């Protein structure tokens, strides 16, 4: 079994209760019910009430289930936080949108940790100020579990196209901040739901930048995302050879398959095996 925190996170609107079971039955690492962007303003109260069933439905058993709340500076965000405290099964993962300072993380944790001490917070970085403060946010106390890039809102704020090239600098800064703080980095969705080749291309580019996973908007995107963010058998075998070579050389410089390798190679290969090697 792999131990990576999240390769794929499948998002479902809170108002679409008929999709809850399909989300839970998907191969997504985390199942997410959304109270924010996918819910129109007039349906926020209804969504808030319905979303509690996402965590109590029989199909949720054994799944890691999350909720994305509204912006905490908005009245609906405050209502979401208060409602989550009274859910029969409080969510173990909460996504906090449009985070711009460590204080945002602290507020959510202070309200929810008393009812869910093991709560994981994943913060969405999707504004220019959020990108500027990404390192401070990633290192906040309590530390979030992951930074998530919100490409659509960020592109809109800058008035730039929602394409990979114009957004690569922001993505790189987010990944660097996350890794500097020792937390995960998860990429934004691919919005072309039927174009799986575009999804694959973007997922590969995200992985190359250092993201460990990606948001999915439809169940059929999950398989592609999981595949891209998981090593194949050949990659795992290569990692085993590198780790073994490091052990033989006492972590000194050596060669594997004609390639010079040293400590960074040994450490990267060991991390890969720790996350994905079923043989342990």
Residue, then its C-alpha position, 0 to 999 in steps of 0.5 A: x500500500x502506498x502512503x502518499x498523503x494524496x494523489x487525487x482529490x475528487x470534488x463533489x458539489x454539496x447540493x448534488x447528494x445523488x453523487x455522494x456515493x459515486x464519489x465515495x466509490x471512486x478510486x480517489x485518495x480523498x473524497x471532497x464535498x464542496x460548499x464554495x465555488x460549485x454552490x450558488x449563493x442562494x443555495x449555501x444554507x441548503x448545501x451546508x445542511x446537506x453536506x453532513x450526509x457526505x460523512x455519515x452515508x454508508x458509502x463513506x465508511x473507510x474513506x477519507x472525506x473532506x469538505x471545502x468551506x467558504x472564505x472565512x472572511x465571508x459570513x457563509x464561511x463563518x456559518x460553515x465553521x459553526x455548522x461543522x462543529x455540530x455535524x454528527x461526524x465532523x470532517x477529518x479534512x477541511x479545505x480553506x479557500x483563498x488563504x492569504x495569511x497564517x491567521x486564516x489557518x489559526x482561526x479555522x483550527x481554533x474553531x474546529x480542533x476542539x471537536x476534531x483533534x486530528x483535523x487536517x487543514x489543506x489551504x488553497x492558495x489562489x490570490x496574489x497575496x496568498x502566493x506572496x505569503x505562501x511560505x508563511x502560510x505553509x509554516x503556520x502553527x498549526x501547520x497545514x497538511x497541504x497547499x493547494x493551487x487554485x489556478x482559476x481564481x489566481x488567473x482571474x485576479x491577474x487577468x491572465x489566460x488560464x493556461x499552463x505557461x502563464x501560471x507556471x511561476x506561481x505554481x513553482x513558488x507554491x511548491x517551493x514554499x510547501x516543500x520548504x515547510x515540509x507539507x504537501x503540494x496539490x495542483x488545481x483541477x483540469x477544467x476540460x472534463x472530457x479531454x483526458x489527454x489534456x489532463x494527463x499532460x497537465x498532471x505530468x507537468x505538475x508532477x515534474x514541478x514537484x506537486x504530489x497530487x491533483x484535484x479531480x472534478x469528475x470520477x473519470x479523471x481520477x484514474x489518470x491522475x492516480x496513474x501519473x502520480x504513482x511510479x510504475x514497476x520499472x521506476x520502483x525497481x530502479x529506486x531499489x537499485x539506487x537504495x541498495x547501491x547507497x547502502x553498499x557504498x556507505x552513502x558515498x558517490x557510486x554508479x547505478x546503470x551507468x549514472x553517477x548517484x549520491x546522497x540526493x539520489x539515495x534520499x529521493x529513491x528511499x522516499x519513493x519506496x516509502x510511499x509506494x513500494x508494497x513490499x515495504 
